[in-house]
Amino acid sequence: MTVIPFPGRRLRAQPTESKAYIARSDGEPLPCTLLDLTRKGALINASMIVLPGEFTLLLNGQSLARRRCRVVWRERDVVSVEFEAHA
């Protein structure tokens, strides 16, 4: 597993390489790979996907584990996202 360091990160990330999905407005989820996870955000590999600045991430492919995200930074296919606070 490749670990991508993020010097500004304050929380310890839990490395993982699990499947996740990006919810689309048309209902068809786009597959991506969850590289690591903290309680405040995640690092995902979204190769071949053009992402908007905000989107919903389905952590296990089901609607029960979804988080609204805001893109913090992007580098090629790797995207760092921050989870939005629950309303």
Secondary structure, DSSP 8 states (H G I E B T S, - for coil): ------TT--S--EEEEEEEEE--TTS--EEEEEEEE-SSEEEEE-TT----SEEEEESSSSTTSEEEEEEEEEETTEEEEEE----
